[in-house]
Amino acid sequence: MKTINDYLTIKEFNEVLFENKKIEISKELIDRVNNCYDFLQSFSKNKVIYGVNTGFGPMAQYRIQEQDQLQLQYNLIRSHSSGTGQPLSAEHVKASILARLNSLSLGKSGIHISVIELMRELINRDITPLMFAHGGVGASGDLVQLAHLALVLIGEGEVFYRGERRETKAVFQELGLTPIEIKLREGLALINGTSVMTGIGIVNTYKAQKLIDWSIKASCFINELVQAYDDHFSVELNQAKLHEGQRDVAQAMRNHLADSQLIRRRHEHLYNGNNSEDIFKEKVQEYYSLRCVPQILGPIFDTVRSVEAILEKEINSANDNPIVDVATQHVYHGGNFHGDYISLEMDRLKLVVTKLSMLAERQLNYLLNSKINELLPPFVNLGKLGFNFGMQGVQFTATSTTAENQALSTSMYVHSIPNNNDNQDIVSMGTNAAVICSKVIENAFEVLAIEWITIAQAVEALDIEDRLSSASRSVYRELRELVPVFKEDIVMYPIVNNVKEYLIK
């Protein structure tokens, strides 16, 4: 059980999301939200407060009479429930709800506590509102996607529950849940924020870290396959550069390869004075995709950490408009809903994940091309050359998927399109950035899955299992539960999908 109070770390967020921890709300949170609600209800009388007694966006110049103010909120929710495309995944939706709950819990939005309580029930009971990938421009936040959440909270729309897509009303009746009743400005407060792009962003960083870990392990494996020298991941070489990510990647490689019987020491082979050849039979140093792993994965490692720091600040920020400040007894109008911080970070993240997939594709090509590795049969084909195909077919998939990542890495952050009668004249496109980033991450897992199948076949081709590091042997044996040694040609797509799921879990 995780009690939501005043600050939620990424680690705690991920525990709720991926370990299915239940959440509870503290008394301090309840008091804070109630105090803010009571203040705004009193303060808004006889004042012009955006979204309480005015229209929205470019319609803010129109006063809304008191008898119509609550209906205005319902109108906003229903009219903006206009998403299209694929439904967001259950983990993306759950992350979005948790991010919105935490932001509204800060007591800066003037909402009724019933909103927090019902969102808690959605999370704890694994009720997934139907929310779509297309719709948000990320300026007044994730208006369209969050409207679909708000639609469920008022008892309308659809949800996924226990694997079925159903009417919200029926699921609530079955579980004894009561929809919220709009009290003041719940419609605007629910949809006016960056919680969808931020929630998806946190899922993205969680998975990106897994990609880094698997990429490091794959790189270690390949260095073992070719019996590479150890100095490119040495302490001395990597301490000569001051970047933490590079140093951390090199340290992870040293840990993984500590007891390998295949990695060689340069001083034992090339520094011993016994080599008088004019043309060296053994490589003096490896291709970049093997030798420069700390320098390539290092900035990716650093980027994921820095993106996480921004996301953690955002989930603990009030990203509504206006901001209700009980301490100063004032309401401040502005643009905290704008998603530029998250849009930029999602662009950065997808760039580095694309580079990771490019590294995996180049390492894969190295293993499959016998002319450059001078070690393995073409396409790591364990069958009859010319008759069997080995990994030849799946290389096409890895190459095309990497190419798609390169195309998807075009920035969304700089693709603002004015809309909303030019009221939103510069927008973040942060929701699109987060969704596209998640696609890039999924693609990267597919490329890595193909690389790992190839690595497993290469171990068999060279018959080196007993000389691998203990860390490599452990992974190899788990892989062999999913990937049988094959010489004859087999249908590959189920194996690729199984390995992909293994890497993601």
JOUR-V910965 format. One record per pair of residues at least 4 apart in sequence whose ideal C-beta (glycine too) atoms are under 8 Angstrom apart, sorted by the first residue. I is the first residue (numbers start at 1). J is the second residue. Records with the same first field share a line. If there is no record, write none. Layout:
BEGIN
I = J, J
END
This chain:
BEGIN
1 = 21, 22, 23, 24
2 = 12, 15, 16, 21, 22, 23, 24
3 = 23, 24, 25, 26
4 = 8, 23, 24, 25, 26, 29, 101, 102, 105, 120
5 = 26, 28, 29
6 = 28, 29, 106
7 = 316
8 = 12, 13, 98, 102, 315, 316
9 = 13, 312
10 = 14, 202, 205, 308, 311, 312
11 = 15
12 = 16
13 = 17, 95, 98, 99, 202, 312, 315
14 = 18, 19, 202, 206
15 = 19, 21
16 = 20, 21, 22, 23, 94, 98, 123
17 = 91, 94, 95, 98, 202, 203, 206
18 = 91, 206
20 = 126
22 = 123, 124
23 = 98, 101, 120, 123, 124
24 = 120
25 = 29, 30, 105, 116, 117, 120
26 = 30
27 = 31
28 = 32
29 = 33, 105, 107, 116
30 = 34, 113, 116
31 = 35
32 = 36, 105, 106, 107
33 = 37, 104, 105, 107, 111, 112, 113, 116
34 = 38, 113
35 = 39, 107, 326
36 = 40, 107, 108, 109, 110, 111, 324, 326
37 = 41, 110, 111, 112, 113, 183, 184
38 = 42
39 = 43, 110, 324, 326, 329
40 = 44, 49, 52, 110, 184, 185, 324, 331
41 = 45, 110, 183, 184
43 = 47, 49, 324, 329, 331
44 = 49, 52, 53, 184, 331
47 = 331
48 = 53, 54, 63
49 = 53, 54, 322, 331
50 = 54, 60, 321, 322, 333
51 = 56, 185, 188, 192, 321, 322
52 = 69, 184, 185
53 = 63, 64, 66, 69
54 = 59, 60, 61, 62, 63, 64
55 = 59, 60, 61, 62, 64, 72
56 = 60, 76, 188
57 = 140, 420, 421, 423, 424
58 = 420, 421, 422, 423
64 = 68, 69, 72
65 = 69
68 = 72
69 = 73
70 = 74, 182, 183
71 = 75
72 = 76, 187
73 = 77, 182, 185, 186, 187, 188
74 = 78, 154, 182, 187
75 = 79, 187
76 = 80, 147, 187, 188, 191
77 = 81, 147, 150, 151, 154, 187, 190, 191
78 = 151, 156
80 = 143, 144, 147, 191
81 = 144, 147, 148, 150, 151, 157
82 = 135, 144, 147
83 = 131, 132, 133, 134, 135, 144, 145, 147, 148
84 = 132, 134, 135
85 = 132, 133, 134, 135
86 = 132, 133
87 = 130, 131, 132, 133, 160
88 = 92, 93, 96, 131, 132, 133, 145, 196, 200, 435
89 = 93
90 = 94, 126, 128, 160
91 = 95, 203
92 = 96, 131, 196, 199, 200, 203, 438
93 = 97, 128, 129, 131, 149
94 = 98, 123, 126, 128, 199
95 = 99, 199, 200, 202, 203
96 = 100, 131, 142, 145, 146, 149, 195, 196, 198, 199, 200
97 = 101, 119, 122, 123, 129, 149, 195, 199
98 = 102, 123, 199, 315
99 = 103, 195, 196, 198, 199, 202, 314, 315
100 = 104, 119, 146, 149, 190, 193, 195, 199
101 = 105, 116, 119, 120, 123
102 = 106, 315, 316
103 = 109, 193, 195, 315, 316, 317, 318, 319, 320
104 = 109, 111, 115, 116, 189, 190, 320
105 = 116
106 = 316, 317, 318
107 = 324, 326
108 = 318, 320, 323, 324, 325
109 = 185, 189, 318, 320, 323, 324
110 = 184, 185, 189, 324
111 = 115, 116, 183, 184, 185, 186, 189, 190
112 = 180, 183, 184, 186
113 = 117
114 = 118, 180, 181, 183
115 = 119, 153, 180, 186, 189, 190
116 = 120
117 = 121
118 = 122, 153, 177, 178, 179, 180
119 = 123, 153
120 = 124
121 = 125, 127, 175, 177
122 = 127, 128, 129, 152
125 = 175
126 = 161
127 = 152, 159, 160, 161, 171, 175
128 = 159, 160, 161
129 = 148, 149, 151, 152, 157, 158, 159, 168
130 = 148, 152, 157, 158, 159, 160, 165
131 = 145, 148, 149, 196
132 = 144, 145, 148
133 = 435
134 = 144
135 = 143, 144, 145, 431
136 = 141, 142, 143, 144, 145, 196, 197, 430, 431, 432
137 = 143, 417, 419, 424, 427, 428, 429, 431, 432
138 = 142, 194, 197, 338, 339, 342, 343, 427, 428, 429, 430, 431, 432, 433
139 = 337, 338, 339, 420, 424, 426, 427, 428
140 = 191, 192, 321, 337, 338, 420, 424
141 = 146, 191, 192, 193, 194, 195, 196, 319, 337, 338, 339
142 = 146, 191, 193, 194, 195, 196, 197, 339, 430, 431
143 = 147, 191, 192
144 = 148
145 = 149, 196, 431
146 = 150, 190, 191, 192, 193, 195, 196
147 = 151, 190, 191
148 = 152, 157
149 = 153, 190, 191
150 = 154, 186, 187, 190, 191
151 = 156, 157, 168
152 = 156, 157, 158, 159, 168
153 = 179, 180, 186, 190
154 = 179, 180, 182
155 = 168, 169, 172, 179
156 = 168, 169, 179
157 = 168
158 = 165, 166, 167, 168
159 = 165, 166, 168, 171
160 = 164, 165, 166
161 = 166, 171
166 = 170, 171
167 = 171
168 = 172
169 = 173
170 = 174
171 = 175, 177
172 = 176, 177, 178, 179
180 = 186
182 = 186, 187
185 = 189
186 = 190
187 = 191
188 = 192, 320
189 = 193, 320
192 = 319, 320, 321, 337
193 = 319, 320, 337
194 = 198, 314, 319, 337, 338, 339, 341, 342, 430
195 = 199, 315, 319
196 = 200, 431, 434
197 = 201, 339, 342, 343, 346, 430, 431, 433, 434
198 = 202, 311, 314, 315, 342, 434
199 = 203, 315
200 = 204, 431, 434, 435, 437, 438
201 = 205, 307, 311, 342, 345, 346, 349, 434, 437
202 = 206, 308, 311, 315
203 = 207, 438
204 = 208, 346, 349, 434, 437, 438, 441
205 = 209, 304, 307, 308, 311, 349
206 = 210
207 = 211, 438, 441, 445, 504
208 = 212, 300, 304, 349, 352, 353, 441
209 = 213, 304
210 = 214, 503, 504
211 = 215, 353, 356, 441, 444, 445, 448
212 = 216, 249, 297, 300, 301, 304, 356
213 = 217, 252
214 = 218, 448, 452, 503
215 = 219, 297, 356, 359, 360, 448
216 = 220, 249, 252, 253, 256, 293, 297
217 = 221, 256, 471, 472, 475
218 = 222, 360, 363, 448, 451, 452, 455
219 = 223, 253, 290, 293, 297, 359, 363
220 = 224, 253, 256, 257, 469, 471, 472
221 = 225, 455, 459, 468, 472, 475
222 = 226, 290, 363, 366, 367, 455
223 = 228, 233, 253, 257, 263, 286, 290
224 = 228, 257, 260, 262, 263, 464, 467, 468, 469, 472
225 = 262, 367, 375, 376, 455, 458, 459, 462, 464
226 = 286, 290, 373, 375
227 = 262, 263, 264
228 = 232, 263, 264, 286, 290, 291
229 = 263, 264, 265, 266, 269, 270, 285, 286
230 = 234, 257, 263, 264, 265, 266
231 = 236, 237, 266
232 = 237, 285, 286, 290, 291, 292, 293, 294
233 = 237, 238, 249, 250, 253, 254, 257, 293, 294
234 = 238, 250, 254
235 = 239, 250, 254
236 = 240
237 = 250
238 = 246, 247, 250, 294
239 = 247
241 = 246, 247, 295
243 = 247, 298, 299, 302
244 = 248, 302
245 = 249, 297, 298, 299, 300, 301, 302, 303, 305
246 = 250, 294, 295, 298, 299, 301
247 = 251, 294, 298
248 = 252, 298, 301
249 = 253, 293, 294, 297, 298, 301
250 = 254, 294
251 = 255
252 = 256
253 = 257, 293, 294
254 = 258
255 = 471
256 = 469, 471, 472
257 = 263, 469, 471, 472
258 = 469
259 = 469, 470
260 = 467, 468, 469, 472
261 = 467, 468
262 = 464, 467, 468, 469
264 = 268, 269
265 = 269
266 = 270, 271
267 = 271, 272
268 = 272
269 = 275, 282
270 = 275, 284
275 = 280
277 = 281
280 = 284
285 = 291
286 = 290, 291
287 = 291, 366, 372
288 = 292, 296, 362
289 = 293, 296, 359, 362, 363, 366
290 = 363, 366
292 = 296
293 = 297, 359
294 = 298
295 = 299
296 = 300, 355, 359
297 = 301, 356, 359
298 = 302
299 = 303, 352
300 = 304, 352, 353, 355, 356
301 = 305
302 = 306
303 = 307, 348, 349, 352
304 = 308, 349, 352
305 = 309
306 = 310, 345, 348
307 = 311, 345, 346, 348, 349
308 = 312
309 = 313
310 = 314, 341, 342, 345
311 = 315, 342, 345
312 = 316
313 = 317, 341
314 = 319, 341, 342
317 = 336
318 = 323, 336
319 = 336, 337
320 = 336, 337
321 = 333, 334, 335, 336, 337
322 = 331, 332, 333, 334
323 = 331, 332, 334, 336
324 = 331
325 = 329, 330, 331, 332
338 = 427, 428
339 = 343, 427, 428, 429, 430, 431
340 = 344, 413, 428, 430
341 = 345
342 = 346, 428, 430, 433, 434
343 = 347, 412, 413, 428, 429, 430, 433
344 = 348, 413
345 = 349
346 = 350, 412, 413, 430, 433, 434, 436, 437
347 = 351, 411, 412, 413, 433, 437
348 = 352
349 = 353, 437
350 = 354, 405, 408, 409, 433, 436, 437, 440, 441
351 = 355, 409
352 = 356
353 = 357, 405, 437, 440, 441, 444
354 = 358, 402, 405, 406, 408, 409, 440, 444
355 = 359
356 = 360, 444
357 = 361, 401, 402, 405, 440, 443, 444, 447, 448
358 = 362, 402, 405, 406
359 = 363
360 = 364, 398, 402, 444, 447, 448, 451
361 = 365, 398, 399, 402, 447, 451
362 = 366
363 = 367, 451
364 = 368, 395, 398, 447, 450, 451, 454
365 = 369, 395
366 = 372, 373
367 = 373, 376, 380, 451, 454, 455, 458
368 = 376, 378, 379, 380, 390, 391, 392, 395, 454
369 = 373, 378
370 = 374, 375, 376, 377, 378
375 = 462
376 = 380, 458, 461, 462
377 = 381, 382, 385, 390, 461
378 = 385, 390, 392
379 = 389, 390, 391, 392, 395
380 = 390, 391, 454, 457, 458, 461
381 = 385, 388, 389, 390, 391, 392
382 = 388, 390, 457, 460, 461, 485, 486, 487
383 = 387, 388, 390, 487, 488, 489
384 = 388
388 = 487, 488, 489
389 = 393, 489
390 = 457
391 = 395, 450, 453, 454, 457
393 = 397, 492
394 = 398, 450, 453, 492, 496
395 = 399, 450
396 = 400
397 = 401, 446, 450, 496
398 = 402, 446, 447, 450, 451
399 = 403
400 = 404
401 = 405, 443, 446, 447
402 = 406, 443, 447
403 = 407
404 = 408, 443
405 = 409, 440, 443, 444, 447
408 = 436, 439, 440, 443
409 = 440
410 = 415
411 = 415
412 = 429, 430, 432, 433, 436
413 = 428, 429, 430, 433
415 = 429
416 = 426, 427, 428, 429
417 = 427, 429
418 = 422, 424, 425, 426, 427
419 = 424, 427
420 = 424
428 = 433
429 = 433
430 = 434
431 = 435
432 = 436
433 = 437
434 = 438
435 = 439
436 = 440
437 = 441
438 = 442
439 = 443
440 = 444
441 = 445
442 = 446
443 = 447
444 = 448
445 = 449, 500, 503, 504
446 = 450, 496, 500
447 = 451
448 = 452, 500, 503
449 = 453, 496, 497, 499, 500, 502, 503
450 = 454, 496
451 = 455
452 = 456, 479, 483, 499, 503
453 = 457, 479, 483, 492, 495, 496, 499
454 = 458
455 = 459, 479
456 = 460, 476, 479, 480, 483, 485
457 = 461, 483, 485, 486
458 = 462
459 = 464, 465, 468, 476
460 = 465, 485
464 = 468
465 = 473, 476
468 = 472, 473, 476
469 = 473
470 = 474
471 = 475
472 = 476
473 = 477
474 = 478
475 = 479
476 = 480
477 = 481
478 = 482, 502
479 = 483, 499, 502
480 = 484, 485
482 = 495, 498, 499, 502
483 = 495, 498, 499
486 = 490
490 = 495
491 = 495
492 = 496
493 = 497
494 = 498
495 = 499
496 = 500
497 = 501
498 = 502
499 = 503
500 = 504
501 = 505
END
